[in-house]
Amino acid sequence: MSFDLVFFGGTGDLTWRKLMPALFQAFRHGKLPEGGRILAVARDARSDDEYRQFIRQRFDEVDAAKRPSDDEFARFAQLLHYQQMDLSQPEHYARLKRWLDEPRAEEGRTSPADTVVLYLATSPHLFPVICEQLGTAGLNHDRIRVVLEKPLGHDLDSARRINAVVRSVFKESQAFRIDHYLGKPSVQNLSALRFGNAFFEPLWRRESIANIQITIAESLGVGTRGDFYDRTGALRDMIQNHALQLLTMIAMEPPPTADADAIRDEKLKVLKSLKPFTRESVQRDVVRGQYRAGSVGGQAVPGYLDESKVPTGSRCETFVALRTEVQNWRWAGVPFYLRTGKRLAGRDAHIVVNFRPVPHPIFAGVHQANKLVIKLQPEDGLELHLMAAKGSVGHGSEALSPVSLDLDFDKAFASGRVGAYERLLLDAIAGRLNLFVRSDEQEQAWAWVEPILQAWNQDPIGPRPYVAGSWGPPAASALVARDGFMWEEEQ
Ligand code: BG6
């Protein structure tokens, strides 16, 4: 199967930092279908060779293990092409169409590709104009797929507007909306855990589960992205998409098949079942924070307000913790706590499923309820915490001790694992939609966060400060303690 992959925003950060290294890995692993061409389009004038040079240099900034040797790069570079493009000019789209429709032998192809993937790695405000122009140029036929990078919109209204344009030009089955968390092997494992095993399902409900905690902690700050981040904030950047996607995968009903729409229908049902926020419940159940100077991993780091390109006095949140419920028969009354933040104590994404305590304890000593810790990153694994008898003799020997079953998926599946972007790019080329977000899912997620955005707009008290290197503002602990629970690291 031959393919053409076009990157709009071909010189941008996302392209050289994530997409090209991912493609190179796919190339190195022999996963990229034969007969492919990769075309980067961007504003400035460059030749193919100049673009190849640009990418070659940028590779020096990615992980050493992912860098190509000279020989590998020379072979990979043959796939790379460049076109200067003004995204508002119809004739530039016509030229792109000619390039796609009439490949030349020296580009390694004599007939049009079986599949054309148009990857919009630009700022989302350009999505409507690019889609409209693509439609006008006839670049929306059946062999075409369009990949839309997040953030897709800034709120419900803008997301709807973008989706309306996308839908007016492409069929839903041609639209691949990225949430790169879905491409992570550890996140795919959530479905495998729940629907590939009979073991958990009978327990996966309110009768057995006391609460569920989803944490996506980052140790990094906003780095050089201060201006983008300040317009976005943690709620839009992480909760509306990554954290909610994790929640849907934990809470969804078993889908009838593994088809993209069967899965997405169930995820949508979860989003529709989330308890809606009101102004009062935002006050009570949502904590926003902003980091102050502190130290992370032994290094002193500045506060958010001192990061480059962050406006003076910004009220942008770099931390969110919230409590919600999934209002259906399976989950009624079970709190779901979501938490994410920059400059927290470590890079650590995990989900904790806290089970209810035994109904009638007969052993002496402290009883810890069972819990399942699903580790998403940096490690990918599973810990099942149980109580066991030590078997020793003497005073207090009848007391139980906590032990854990520990599975390390990185070790178990050492070879053959692929990174998130590599996986998603290969899926887009192959036309597999399972790991992409449907427009209704996305709009529903926006609809759910919208009251939080509105309440914050009217709230005279900005985000609560927290020290870089901590686990966020103390109010985040209070949020969970109110229900009689603790975050994982406090237990
Ligand atoms: C991106 C956010 O979607 O995800 C970033 O825009 C964040 O702010 C990143 O750092 C986290 O991704 P990962 O894969 O490093 O956990």
Boltz pocket constraint, residues with backbone or C-beta under 6 A from the ligand:
constraints:
  - pocket:
      binder: B
      contacts: [[A, 218], [A, 237]]
      max_distance: 6.0
